[in-house]
Amino acid sequence: MNEKAIKFYQELKKTRNSKKITLKEISEYTKINAKYLEALENGNFNILPNVYTRLFLRSYCAYLAIDYKTILDEYEIYTLGHKQREII
């Protein structure tokens, strides 16, 4: 697997910690259960409700003011082994 893709979820946690934001703060704002936010940061995607994972990542990134498109691309590479083709 692509090394960069393996690390993307670790970068989420690193960014959050550097901004001194708690999971509780993000959870309260996004209404995403803190256990799911923690799972995102640890790469434990199997415990997340699959249908919501992309939305959770997007909301998490929006709260931290980071580019969600890059994170979603890296998530796809990590989970699928490739980036899905965009539908126009």
N, CA, C and O atoms as a CHARMM CRD file, in Angstrom:
* protein
*
  352
    1    1 MET  N      0.82600  -1.20500   0.00000 PROA 1      0.00000
    2    1 MET  CA     0.00000   0.00000   0.00000 PROA 1      0.00000
    3    1 MET  C      0.85900   1.25300   0.00000 PROA 1      0.00000
    4    1 MET  O      2.01400   1.23900   0.42300 PROA 1      0.00000
    5    2 ASN  N      0.28500   2.30500  -0.47000 PROA 2      0.00000
    6    2 ASN  CA     0.95000   3.60200  -0.52600 PROA 2      0.00000
    7    2 ASN  C      1.21700   4.09900   0.89000 PROA 2      0.00000
    8    2 ASN  O      0.29300   4.18700   1.69900 PROA 2      0.00000
    9    3 GLU  N      2.47300   4.42500   1.19800 PROA 3      0.00000
   10    3 GLU  CA     2.81600   4.88600   2.55600 PROA 3      0.00000
   11    3 GLU  C      2.05600   6.14000   2.94900 PROA 3      0.00000
   12    3 GLU  O      1.60900   6.26400   4.08900 PROA 3      0.00000
   13    4 LYS  N      1.90500   7.06700   2.01900 PROA 4      0.00000
   14    4 LYS  CA     1.18700   8.30300   2.31800 PROA 4      0.00000
   15    4 LYS  C     -0.24700   8.00000   2.73600 PROA 4      0.00000
   16    4 LYS  O     -0.75000   8.60300   3.68300 PROA 4      0.00000
   17    5 ALA  N     -0.91500   7.07700   2.04500 PROA 5      0.00000
   18    5 ALA  CA    -2.29300   6.72400   2.36300 PROA 5      0.00000
   19    5 ALA  C     -2.39500   6.10300   3.74900 PROA 5      0.00000
   20    5 ALA  O     -3.38500   6.31300   4.45000 PROA 5      0.00000
   21    6 ILE  N     -1.39600   5.35100   4.14400 PROA 6      0.00000
   22    6 ILE  CA    -1.42400   4.71000   5.45700 PROA 6      0.00000
   23    6 ILE  C     -1.37900   5.75400   6.56800 PROA 6      0.00000
   24    6 ILE  O     -1.93100   5.53800   7.64700 PROA 6      0.00000
   25    7 LYS  N     -0.73400   6.86500   6.31200 PROA 7      0.00000
   26    7 LYS  CA    -0.54300   7.86700   7.35000 PROA 7      0.00000
   27    7 LYS  C     -1.62300   8.94700   7.40400 PROA 7      0.00000
   28    7 LYS  O     -1.62200   9.74200   8.34400 PROA 7      0.00000
   29    8 PHE  N     -2.52200   9.01200   6.46400 PROA 8      0.00000
   30    8 PHE  CA    -3.44000  10.15400   6.42300 PROA 8      0.00000
   31    8 PHE  C     -4.25700  10.30600   7.69700 PROA 8      0.00000
   32    8 PHE  O     -4.49400  11.42800   8.14600 PROA 8      0.00000
   33    9 TYR  N     -4.68400   9.21500   8.27800 PROA 9      0.00000
   34    9 TYR  CA    -5.49400   9.31900   9.49800 PROA 9      0.00000
   35    9 TYR  C     -4.65000   9.76100  10.69000 PROA 9      0.00000
   36    9 TYR  O     -5.15700  10.40200  11.61000 PROA 9      0.00000
   37   10 GLN  N     -3.36700   9.41800  10.67100 PROA 10     0.00000
   38   10 GLN  CA    -2.48000   9.88800  11.73100 PROA 10     0.00000
   39   10 GLN  C     -2.27400  11.39800  11.63100 PROA 10     0.00000
   40   10 GLN  O     -2.12700  12.08200  12.64500 PROA 10     0.00000
   41   11 GLU  N     -2.26400  11.90700  10.40800 PROA 11     0.00000
   42   11 GLU  CA    -2.13400  13.35300  10.20300 PROA 11     0.00000
   43   11 GLU  C     -3.34300  14.09800  10.75400 PROA 11     0.00000
   44   11 GLU  O     -3.20700  15.22600  11.22900 PROA 11     0.00000
   45   12 LEU  N     -4.52000  13.48900  10.69700 PROA 12     0.00000
   46   12 LEU  CA    -5.71900  14.11300  11.26400 PROA 12     0.00000
   47   12 LEU  C     -5.51400  14.37300  12.75400 PROA 12     0.00000
   48   12 LEU  O     -5.75800  15.47400  13.24800 PROA 12     0.00000
   49   13 LYS  N     -5.06600  13.34500  13.45200 PROA 13     0.00000
   50   13 LYS  CA    -4.84200  13.47000  14.89400 PROA 13     0.00000
   51   13 LYS  C     -3.74800  14.48600  15.19000 PROA 13     0.00000
   52   13 LYS  O     -3.87900  15.30100  16.10300 PROA 13     0.00000
   53   14 LYS  N     -2.67700  14.43600  14.42100 PROA 14     0.00000
   54   14 LYS  CA    -1.56800  15.36700  14.60800 PROA 14     0.00000
   55   14 LYS  C     -2.04400  16.81500  14.42400 PROA 14     0.00000
   56   14 LYS  O     -1.69100  17.69600  15.20700 PROA 14     0.00000
   57   15 THR  N     -2.83200  17.04300  13.39800 PROA 15     0.00000
   58   15 THR  CA    -3.36100  18.38800  13.13900 PROA 15     0.00000
   59   15 THR  C     -4.27300  18.83700  14.27400 PROA 15     0.00000
   60   15 THR  O     -4.17700  19.97000  14.74400 PROA 15     0.00000
   61   16 ARG  N     -5.15600  17.94600  14.71100 PROA 16     0.00000
   62   16 ARG  CA    -6.07600  18.28500  15.80700 PROA 16     0.00000
   63   16 ARG  C     -5.29400  18.63800  17.06600 PROA 16     0.00000
   64   16 ARG  O     -5.58200  19.63800  17.72400 PROA 16     0.00000
   65   17 ASN  N     -4.30700  17.81700  17.39700 PROA 17     0.00000
   66   17 ASN  CA    -3.50800  18.07700  18.59400 PROA 17     0.00000
   67   17 ASN  C     -2.72300  19.38400  18.48700 PROA 17     0.00000
   68   17 ASN  O     -2.58300  20.10900  19.47200 PROA 17     0.00000
   69   18 SER  N     -2.21700  19.68000  17.30600 PROA 18     0.00000
   70   18 SER  CA    -1.44700  20.91900  17.13300 PROA 18     0.00000
   71   18 SER  C     -2.33100  22.15800  17.30500 PROA 18     0.00000
   72   18 SER  O     -1.85000  23.22600  17.68300 PROA 18     0.00000
   73   19 LYS  N     -3.62300  22.00300  17.02300 PROA 19     0.00000
   74   19 LYS  CA    -4.57100  23.11400  17.19500 PROA 19     0.00000
   75   19 LYS  C     -5.21000  23.11100  18.58500 PROA 19     0.00000
   76   19 LYS  O     -6.05600  23.94800  18.90200 PROA 19     0.00000
   77   20 LYS  N     -4.78200  22.14500  19.40600 PROA 20     0.00000
   78   20 LYS  CA    -5.27900  22.01000  20.77800 PROA 20     0.00000
   79   20 LYS  C     -6.81200  21.90200  20.82500 PROA 20     0.00000
   80   20 LYS  O     -7.48000  22.55600  21.62600 PROA 20     0.00000
   81   21 ILE  N     -7.32900  21.06200  19.94600 PROA 21     0.00000
   82   21 ILE  CA    -8.76600  20.80200  19.87100 PROA 21     0.00000
   83   21 ILE  C     -8.99800  19.38800  20.39300 PROA 21     0.00000
   84   21 ILE  O     -8.25900  18.46300  20.05600 PROA 21     0.00000
   85   22 THR  N    -10.02000  19.23100  21.21100 PROA 22     0.00000
   86   22 THR  CA   -10.33200  17.90600  21.74600 PROA 22     0.00000
   87   22 THR  C    -11.34900  17.20100  20.85400 PROA 22     0.00000
   88   22 THR  O    -12.08000  17.83000  20.08900 PROA 22     0.00000
   89   23 LEU  N    -11.37000  15.88700  20.97800 PROA 23     0.00000
   90   23 LEU  CA   -12.38400  15.11500  20.26500 PROA 23     0.00000
   91   23 LEU  C    -13.78200  15.50800  20.73300 PROA 23     0.00000
   92   23 LEU  O    -14.73600  15.50700  19.95600 PROA 23     0.00000
   93   24 LYS  N    -13.88200  15.84100  22.01100 PROA 24     0.00000
   94   24 LYS  CA   -15.17800  16.25100  22.55700 PROA 24     0.00000
   95   24 LYS  C    -15.68900  17.51800  21.86300 PROA 24     0.00000
   96   24 LYS  O    -16.87700  17.62600  21.56000 PROA 24     0.00000
   97   25 GLU  N    -14.79700  18.46700  21.61500 PROA 25     0.00000
   98   25 GLU  CA   -15.19000  19.70000  20.92000 PROA 25     0.00000
   99   25 GLU  C    -15.71500  19.39800  19.52100 PROA 25     0.00000
  100   25 GLU  O    -16.75700  19.91000  19.11100 PROA 25     0.00000
  101   26 ILE  N    -14.98600  18.56800  18.80400 PROA 26     0.00000
  102   26 ILE  CA   -15.40400  18.21900  17.45200 PROA 26     0.00000
  103   26 ILE  C    -16.72600  17.46100  17.48800 PROA 26     0.00000
  104   26 ILE  O    -17.61100  17.70000  16.66600 PROA 26     0.00000
  105   27 SER  N    -16.85200  16.55400  18.44000 PROA 27     0.00000
  106   27 SER  CA   -18.06600  15.76100  18.58200 PROA 27     0.00000
  107   27 SER  C    -19.28200  16.64900  18.86200 PROA 27     0.00000
  108   27 SER  O    -20.34800  16.46600  18.27500 PROA 27     0.00000
  109   28 GLU  N    -19.10500  17.59600  19.75300 PROA 28     0.00000
  110   28 GLU  CA   -20.22100  18.48800  20.09000 PROA 28     0.00000
  111   28 GLU  C    -20.63500  19.34300  18.89500 PROA 28     0.00000
  112   28 GLU  O    -21.82200  19.60000  18.69900 PROA 28     0.00000
  113   29 TYR  N    -19.67400  19.77700  18.10700 PROA 29     0.00000
  114   29 TYR  CA   -19.95900  20.63600  16.96400 PROA 29     0.00000
  115   29 TYR  C    -20.56900  19.84400  15.80400 PROA 29     0.00000
  116   29 TYR  O    -21.55000  20.27100  15.19600 PROA 29     0.00000
  117   30 THR  N    -19.96900  18.67700  15.50500 PROA 30     0.00000
  118   30 THR  CA   -20.39500  17.90000  14.34100 PROA 30     0.00000
  119   30 THR  C    -21.52700  16.92100  14.65000 PROA 30     0.00000
  120   30 THR  O    -22.18500  16.42400  13.73500 PROA 30     0.00000
  121   31 LYS  N    -21.75100  16.64700  15.91300 PROA 31     0.00000
  122   31 LYS  CA   -22.73600  15.65000  16.36800 PROA 31     0.00000
  123   31 LYS  C    -22.32400  14.22900  15.99200 PROA 31     0.00000
  124   31 LYS  O    -23.16300  13.33100  15.90700 PROA 31     0.00000
  125   32 ILE  N    -21.02200  14.03400  15.76800 PROA 32     0.00000
  126   32 ILE  CA   -20.47400  12.70300  15.49200 PROA 32     0.00000
  127   32 ILE  C    -19.96200  12.14700  16.81100 PROA 32     0.00000
  128   32 ILE  O    -19.20400  12.81400  17.51600 PROA 32     0.00000
  129   33 ASN  N    -20.36700  10.94500  17.14500 PROA 33     0.00000
  130   33 ASN  CA   -19.94200  10.30800  18.38300 PROA 33     0.00000
  131   33 ASN  C    -18.41100  10.30200  18.46100 PROA 33     0.00000
  132   33 ASN  O    -17.73200   9.97800  17.48700 PROA 33     0.00000
  133   34 ALA  N    -17.88400  10.66200  19.62000 PROA 34     0.00000
  134   34 ALA  CA   -16.43700  10.75000  19.81800 PROA 34     0.00000
  135   34 ALA  C    -15.73300   9.42000  19.53600 PROA 34     0.00000
  136   34 ALA  O    -14.58200   9.41200  19.10100 PROA 34     0.00000
  137   35 LYS  N    -16.41700   8.29200  19.77900 PROA 35     0.00000
  138   35 LYS  CA   -15.77900   6.99000  19.50000 PROA 35     0.00000
  139   35 LYS  C    -15.54200   6.82200  17.99800 PROA 35     0.00000
  140   35 LYS  O    -14.58300   6.16200  17.59900 PROA 35     0.00000
  141   36 TYR  N    -16.39500   7.40500  17.16600 PROA 36     0.00000
  142   36 TYR  CA   -16.18600   7.34000  15.72000 PROA 36     0.00000
  143   36 TYR  C    -15.06200   8.27600  15.28800 PROA 36     0.00000
  144   36 TYR  O    -14.28900   7.94800  14.38900 PROA 36     0.00000
  145   37 LEU  N    -14.97300   9.42600  15.92000 PROA 37     0.00000
  146   37 LEU  CA   -13.87100  10.34800  15.62100 PROA 37     0.00000
  147   37 LEU  C    -12.53700   9.71400  15.99900 PROA 37     0.00000
  148   37 LEU  O    -11.55400   9.82500  15.26600 PROA 37     0.00000
  149   38 GLU  N    -12.51600   9.05900  17.13300 PROA 38     0.00000
  150   38 GLU  CA   -11.30000   8.37100  17.57000 PROA 38     0.00000
  151   38 GLU  C    -10.94300   7.24800  16.59200 PROA 38     0.00000
  152   38 GLU  O     -9.76900   7.03600  16.28800 PROA 38     0.00000
  153   39 ALA  N    -11.95200   6.53400  16.10400 PROA 39     0.00000
  154   39 ALA  CA   -11.71600   5.47100  15.13300 PROA 39     0.00000
  155   39 ALA  C    -11.12600   6.04700  13.84000 PROA 39     0.00000
  156   39 ALA  O    -10.25000   5.42900  13.23400 PROA 39     0.00000
  157   40 LEU  N    -11.59600   7.22000  13.41800 PROA 40     0.00000
  158   40 LEU  CA   -11.02900   7.87400  12.22900 PROA 40     0.00000
  159   40 LEU  C     -9.55000   8.14700  12.42400 PROA 40     0.00000
  160   40 LEU  O     -8.73800   7.87700  11.53900 PROA 40     0.00000
  161   41 GLU  N     -9.20600   8.67800  13.57300 PROA 41     0.00000
  162   41 GLU  CA    -7.81000   9.01900  13.85900 PROA 41     0.00000
  163   41 GLU  C     -6.90300   7.80000  13.97600 PROA 41     0.00000
  164   41 GLU  O     -5.69700   7.89200  13.74800 PROA 41     0.00000
  165   42 ASN  N     -7.47900   6.67600  14.32800 PROA 42     0.00000
  166   42 ASN  CA    -6.69200   5.45800  14.51000 PROA 42     0.00000
  167   42 ASN  C     -6.73800   4.52400  13.30300 PROA 42     0.00000
  168   42 ASN  O     -6.10200   3.47000  13.29600 PROA 42     0.00000
  169   43 GLY  N     -7.49700   4.92600  12.28500 PROA 43     0.00000
  170   43 GLY  CA    -7.60500   4.08900  11.09200 PROA 43     0.00000
  171   43 GLY  C     -8.45200   2.85500  11.28800 PROA 43     0.00000
  172   43 GLY  O     -8.32000   1.89000  10.53500 PROA 43     0.00000
  173   44 ASN  N     -9.32200   2.86200  12.28400 PROA 44     0.00000
  174   44 ASN  CA   -10.20700   1.72500  12.56300 PROA 44     0.00000
  175   44 ASN  C    -11.53000   1.89500  11.81400 PROA 44     0.00000
  176   44 ASN  O    -12.58400   2.05900  12.42700 PROA 44     0.00000
  177   45 PHE  N    -11.46200   1.85500  10.49700 PROA 45     0.00000
  178   45 PHE  CA   -12.63400   2.13000   9.68100 PROA 45     0.00000
  179   45 PHE  C    -13.67900   1.02500   9.73300 PROA 45     0.00000
  180   45 PHE  O    -14.83600   1.24900   9.37700 PROA 45     0.00000
  181   46 ASN  N    -13.28500  -0.15900  10.17200 PROA 46     0.00000
  182   46 ASN  CA   -14.22600  -1.27100  10.24200 PROA 46     0.00000
  183   46 ASN  C    -15.28700  -1.09300  11.32500 PROA 46     0.00000
  184   46 ASN  O    -16.32700  -1.74700  11.25900 PROA 46     0.00000
  185   47 ILE  N    -15.06300  -0.23200  12.31900 PROA 47     0.00000
  186   47 ILE  CA   -16.08200  -0.02700  13.35500 PROA 47     0.00000
  187   47 ILE  C    -17.00900   1.14600  13.02800 PROA 47     0.00000
  188   47 ILE  O    -17.98600   1.39200  13.73500 PROA 47     0.00000
  189   48 LEU  N    -16.69300   1.86400  11.95100 PROA 48     0.00000
  190   48 LEU  CA   -17.52700   2.99800  11.55500 PROA 48     0.00000
  191   48 LEU  C    -18.69700   2.52300  10.71200 PROA 48     0.00000
  192   48 LEU  O    -18.58100   1.54800   9.97000 PROA 48     0.00000
  193   49 PRO  N    -19.83100   3.21900  10.82900 PROA 49     0.00000
  194   49 PRO  CA   -20.93400   2.88500   9.91500 PROA 49     0.00000
  195   49 PRO  C    -20.49800   3.26500   8.49400 PROA 49     0.00000
  196   49 PRO  O    -20.38100   4.44800   8.17300 PROA 49     0.00000
  197   50 ASN  N    -20.26400   2.27500   7.66100 PROA 50     0.00000
  198   50 ASN  CA   -19.65500   2.46200   6.34100 PROA 50     0.00000
  199   50 ASN  C    -20.31200   3.57300   5.52900 PROA 50     0.00000
  200   50 ASN  O    -19.62100   4.35300   4.87400 PROA 50     0.00000
  201   51 VAL  N    -21.60500   3.65000   5.56700 PROA 51     0.00000
  202   51 VAL  CA   -22.33200   4.62600   4.76000 PROA 51     0.00000
  203   51 VAL  C    -22.02400   6.07000   5.17900 PROA 51     0.00000
  204   51 VAL  O    -22.21300   6.99500   4.38900 PROA 51     0.00000
  205   52 TYR  N    -21.55000   6.26800   6.41700 PROA 52     0.00000
  206   52 TYR  CA   -21.28000   7.61200   6.92400 PROA 52     0.00000
  207   52 TYR  C    -19.79600   7.98800   6.97900 PROA 52     0.00000
  208   52 TYR  O    -19.47200   9.13400   7.29000 PROA 52     0.00000
  209   53 THR  N    -18.90700   7.07100   6.69100 PROA 53     0.00000
  210   53 THR  CA   -17.48600   7.32000   6.88200 PROA 53     0.00000
  211   53 THR  C    -16.99100   8.53700   6.10600 PROA 53     0.00000
  212   53 THR  O    -16.28300   9.37500   6.66500 PROA 53     0.00000
  213   54 ARG  N    -17.35000   8.64600   4.83900 PROA 54     0.00000
  214   54 ARG  CA   -16.91100   9.79400   4.03800 PROA 54     0.00000
  215   54 ARG  C    -17.47100  11.10200   4.60700 PROA 54     0.00000
  216   54 ARG  O    -16.76600  12.11000   4.65500 PROA 54     0.00000
  217   55 LEU  N    -18.71600  11.08700   5.02900 PROA 55     0.00000
  218   55 LEU  CA   -19.32500  12.27600   5.62700 PROA 55     0.00000
  219   55 LEU  C    -18.62200  12.63500   6.93700 PROA 55     0.00000
  220   55 LEU  O    -18.37400  13.81200   7.19900 PROA 55     0.00000
  221   56 PHE  N    -18.30100  11.64500   7.75200 PROA 56     0.00000
  222   56 PHE  CA   -17.57500  11.89500   9.00100 PROA 56     0.00000
  223   56 PHE  C    -16.21600  12.52900   8.71300 PROA 56     0.00000
  224   56 PHE  O    -15.82300  13.50000   9.36100 PROA 56     0.00000
  225   57 LEU  N    -15.50700  11.97200   7.73600 PROA 57     0.00000
  226   57 LEU  CA   -14.19700  12.52700   7.38200 PROA 57     0.00000
  227   57 LEU  C    -14.32800  13.97200   6.89900 PROA 57     0.00000
  228   57 LEU  O    -13.52900  14.83400   7.26500 PROA 57     0.00000
  229   58 ARG  N    -15.32200  14.22000   6.09100 PROA 58     0.00000
  230   58 ARG  CA   -15.52300  15.57600   5.55500 PROA 58     0.00000
  231   58 ARG  C    -15.84300  16.56400   6.68000 PROA 58     0.00000
  232   58 ARG  O    -15.28800  17.66200   6.70700 PROA 58     0.00000
  233   59 SER  N    -16.71400  16.19300   7.59100 PROA 59     0.00000
  234   59 SER  CA   -17.07800  17.06100   8.71300 PROA 59     0.00000
  235   59 SER  C    -15.88900  17.30500   9.63700 PROA 59     0.00000
  236   59 SER  O    -15.66500  18.42400  10.09700 PROA 59     0.00000
  237   60 TYR  N    -15.13500  16.24900   9.90100 PROA 60     0.00000
  238   60 TYR  CA   -13.94500  16.34000  10.74400 PROA 60     0.00000
  239   60 TYR  C    -12.95900  17.33000  10.11800 PROA 60     0.00000
  240   60 TYR  O    -12.44600  18.22000  10.79700 PROA 60     0.00000
  241   61 CYS  N    -12.70200  17.16600   8.83100 PROA 61     0.00000
  242   61 CYS  CA   -11.77100  18.05800   8.11900 PROA 61     0.00000
  243   61 CYS  C    -12.27200  19.49900   8.10400 PROA 61     0.00000
  244   61 CYS  O    -11.48600  20.43100   8.27400 PROA 61     0.00000
  245   62 ALA  N    -13.55400  19.68200   7.90500 PROA 62     0.00000
  246   62 ALA  CA   -14.12000  21.03500   7.88300 PROA 62     0.00000
  247   62 ALA  C    -13.90200  21.72000   9.22800 PROA 62     0.00000
  248   62 ALA  O    -13.55600  22.90000   9.28000 PROA 62     0.00000
  249   63 TYR  N    -14.10200  20.98100  10.30500 PROA 63     0.00000
  250   63 TYR  CA   -13.90700  21.57000  11.63500 PROA 63     0.00000
  251   63 TYR  C    -12.45500  21.98800  11.85200 PROA 63     0.00000
  252   63 TYR  O    -12.18500  23.01800  12.46900 PROA 63     0.00000
  253   64 LEU  N    -11.52500  21.18300  11.34200 PROA 64     0.00000
  254   64 LEU  CA   -10.10200  21.49000  11.50100 PROA 64     0.00000
  255   64 LEU  C     -9.58000  22.44100  10.42000 PROA 64     0.00000
  256   64 LEU  O     -8.41700  22.84300  10.45000 PROA 64     0.00000
  257   65 ALA  N    -10.43800  22.79100   9.47600 PROA 65     0.00000
  258   65 ALA  CA   -10.06600  23.68700   8.36500 PROA 65     0.00000
  259   65 ALA  C     -8.92500  23.10700   7.52900 PROA 65     0.00000
  260   65 ALA  O     -7.95900  23.79700   7.20500 PROA 65     0.00000
  261   66 ILE  N     -9.06000  21.82000   7.18700 PROA 66     0.00000
  262   66 ILE  CA    -8.09400  21.18000   6.29700 PROA 66     0.00000
  263   66 ILE  C     -8.83000  20.67200   5.05600 PROA 66     0.00000
  264   66 ILE  O    -10.04900  20.49900   5.07100 PROA 66     0.00000
  265   67 ASP  N     -8.07500  20.43600   3.98900 PROA 67     0.00000
  266   67 ASP  CA    -8.64500  20.03600   2.70400 PROA 67     0.00000
  267   67 ASP  C     -9.24800  18.63600   2.77900 PROA 67     0.00000
  268   67 ASP  O     -8.52700  17.64100   2.86000 PROA 67     0.00000
  269   68 TYR  N    -10.56000  18.57200   2.75100 PROA 68     0.00000
  270   68 TYR  CA   -11.23300  17.27900   2.85600 PROA 68     0.00000
  271   68 TYR  C    -11.07400  16.45200   1.57300 PROA 68     0.00000
  272   68 TYR  O    -11.09200  15.22300   1.63800 PROA 68     0.00000
  273   69 LYS  N    -10.92200  17.09300   0.42200 PROA 69     0.00000
  274   69 LYS  CA   -10.80500  16.35800  -0.83800 PROA 69     0.00000
  275   69 LYS  C     -9.57100  15.46900  -0.83700 PROA 69     0.00000
  276   69 LYS  O     -9.63000  14.31400  -1.25700 PROA 69     0.00000
  277   70 THR  N     -8.46700  16.00100  -0.37000 PROA 70     0.00000
  278   70 THR  CA    -7.23200  15.22000  -0.29700 PROA 70     0.00000
  279   70 THR  C     -7.40600  14.04500   0.66200 PROA 70     0.00000
  280   70 THR  O     -6.99500  12.92400   0.35800 PROA 70     0.00000
  281   71 ILE  N     -8.01000  14.30000   1.80700 PROA 71     0.00000
  282   71 ILE  CA    -8.22800  13.24000   2.79900 PROA 71     0.00000
  283   71 ILE  C     -9.14100  12.15900   2.24200 PROA 71     0.00000
  284   71 ILE  O     -8.87800  10.97300   2.43800 PROA 71     0.00000
  285   72 LEU  N    -10.20700  12.54600   1.55400 PROA 72     0.00000
  286   72 LEU  CA   -11.10800  11.55000   0.97200 PROA 72     0.00000
  287   72 LEU  C    -10.41300  10.73000  -0.10900 PROA 72     0.00000
  288   72 LEU  O    -10.64200   9.52600  -0.22400 PROA 72     0.00000
  289   73 ASP  N     -9.56400  11.38300  -0.90000 PROA 73     0.00000
  290   73 ASP  CA    -8.78600  10.64700  -1.91000 PROA 73     0.00000
  291   73 ASP  C     -7.87300   9.63400  -1.23300 PROA 73     0.00000
  292   73 ASP  O     -7.78300   8.48500  -1.66600 PROA 73     0.00000
  293   74 GLU  N     -7.20300  10.05700  -0.17700 PROA 74     0.00000
  294   74 GLU  CA    -6.29400   9.16000   0.54300 PROA 74     0.00000
  295   74 GLU  C     -7.05500   8.03200   1.23500 PROA 74     0.00000
  296   74 GLU  O     -6.55900   6.90900   1.32000 PROA 74     0.00000
  297   75 TYR  N     -8.25600   8.32600   1.73000 PROA 75     0.00000
  298   75 TYR  CA    -9.10500   7.28800   2.33000 PROA 75     0.00000
  299   75 TYR  C     -9.44900   6.22200   1.28200 PROA 75     0.00000
  300   75 TYR  O     -9.37700   5.02600   1.56300 PROA 75     0.00000
  301   76 GLU  N     -9.81800   6.65900   0.08300 PROA 76     0.00000
  302   76 GLU  CA   -10.15300   5.71000  -0.98100 PROA 76     0.00000
  303   76 GLU  C     -8.94900   4.84600  -1.34600 PROA 76     0.00000
  304   76 GLU  O     -9.07700   3.63300  -1.51000 PROA 76     0.00000
  305   77 ILE  N     -7.80200   5.46100  -1.47000 PROA 77     0.00000
  306   77 ILE  CA    -6.58700   4.70500  -1.79600 PROA 77     0.00000
  307   77 ILE  C     -6.29100   3.70500  -0.68400 PROA 77     0.00000
  308   77 ILE  O     -5.91200   2.56500  -0.95100 PROA 77     0.00000
  309   78 TYR  N     -6.46400   4.13200   0.55600 PROA 78     0.00000
  310   78 TYR  CA    -6.19100   3.26100   1.70600 PROA 78     0.00000
  311   78 TYR  C     -7.15100   2.07200   1.74500 PROA 78     0.00000
  312   78 TYR  O     -6.73100   0.94100   1.99000 PROA 78     0.00000
  313   79 THR  N     -8.44000   2.32700   1.50300 PROA 79     0.00000
  314   79 THR  CA    -9.43500   1.26000   1.64500 PROA 79     0.00000
  315   79 THR  C     -9.65000   0.45400   0.37000 PROA 79     0.00000
  316   79 THR  O     -9.93200  -0.74200   0.43600 PROA 79     0.00000
  317   80 LEU  N     -9.51900   1.10100  -0.79800 PROA 80     0.00000
  318   80 LEU  CA    -9.79400   0.41700  -2.06200 PROA 80     0.00000
  319   80 LEU  C     -8.53500   0.04300  -2.83400 PROA 80     0.00000
  320   80 LEU  O     -8.56300  -0.81400  -3.71700 PROA 80     0.00000
  321   81 GLY  N     -7.43500   0.69700  -2.49100 PROA 81     0.00000
  322   81 GLY  CA    -6.19700   0.46500  -3.21400 PROA 81     0.00000
  323   81 GLY  C     -6.02700   1.38300  -4.41600 PROA 81     0.00000
  324   81 GLY  O     -5.00000   1.35600  -5.09400 PROA 81     0.00000
  325   82 HSD  N     -7.05100   2.19600  -4.67100 PROA 82     0.00000
  326   82 HSD  CA    -6.99600   3.16000  -5.78300 PROA 82     0.00000
  327   82 HSD  C     -8.04500   4.24000  -5.54900 PROA 82     0.00000
  328   82 HSD  O     -8.95400   4.08500  -4.73400 PROA 82     0.00000
  329   83 LYS  N     -7.89600   5.32000  -6.27400 PROA 83     0.00000
  330   83 LYS  CA    -8.87400   6.40900  -6.19400 PROA 83     0.00000
  331   83 LYS  C     -9.98500   6.12400  -7.19100 PROA 83     0.00000
  332   83 LYS  O     -9.72000   5.78100  -8.34300 PROA 83     0.00000
  333   84 GLN  N    -11.22700   6.26700  -6.74800 PROA 84     0.00000
  334   84 GLN  CA   -12.34600   6.05400  -7.64600 PROA 84     0.00000
  335   84 GLN  C    -12.42700   7.17700  -8.66800 PROA 84     0.00000
  336   84 GLN  O    -12.05800   8.31800  -8.39000 PROA 84     0.00000
  337   85 ARG  N    -12.90600   6.84400  -9.83000 PROA 85     0.00000
  338   85 ARG  CA   -13.09300   7.83300 -10.87700 PROA 85     0.00000
  339   85 ARG  C    -14.23800   8.75600 -10.51300 PROA 85     0.00000
  340   85 ARG  O    -15.28400   8.30900 -10.04200 PROA 85     0.00000
  341   86 GLU  N    -14.03600  10.05000 -10.73500 PROA 86     0.00000
  342   86 GLU  CA   -15.07100  11.01600 -10.41800 PROA 86     0.00000
  343   86 GLU  C    -16.17100  10.97000 -11.45100 PROA 86     0.00000
  344   86 GLU  O    -15.91400  10.80800 -12.64400 PROA 86     0.00000
  345   87 ILE  N    -17.40200  11.11300 -10.98700 PROA 87     0.00000
  346   87 ILE  CA   -18.55800  11.18100 -11.87200 PROA 87     0.00000
  347   87 ILE  C    -18.87300  12.64000 -12.12400 PROA 87     0.00000
  348   87 ILE  O    -19.03100  13.42500 -11.18800 PROA 87     0.00000
  349   88 ILE  N    -18.96100  12.99300 -13.37700 PROA 88     0.00000
  350   88 ILE  CA   -19.20300  14.40300 -13.72900 PROA 88     0.00000
  351   88 ILE  C    -20.67100  14.63700 -13.96000 PROA 88     0.00000
  352   88 ILE  O    -21.07700  15.75900 -14.26500 PROA 88     0.00000
